[in-house]
Amino acid sequence: MAKQDNENTEEMTVTLTLDDGTDLECVVLTIFEAGGRDYIALLPLDGREAEDGEVYLYRYLEDAEGNPDIENIESDEEYEIVADAFDELLDEEEYDELVDADELEE
């Protein structure tokens, strides 16, 4: 698994417009596959949501020209599949970081 050099790349951000009309800037954590679809995980940069460490999960799509778009996850069943896949992804990344750290110590 290739790792990006965060010092040389800017974080990709997305601005969400919430139901109440306010805008919320989020950093893109990852785009991942679950149940045959692509999804995106977003972490708010400001406000109460950022303090809570709340991650937003959405369907991720690209149109014919490759422009990104997101859609709400409509059902509880779909959300559970996506949330479980995201949790597994986090667990794998933590494991990879632990293994990398062990290899550096040797």
Buried (B, 14 or more C-beta within 10 A) or exposed (E): EEEEEEEEEEEEEBEBEEEEEEEBBBBBBBEBEBEEBBBBBBBBBEEEBBEEEEBBBBBBEEEEEEEBEBEEBEEEEBBEBBBEBBEEBBEEEEEEEEEEEEEEEE
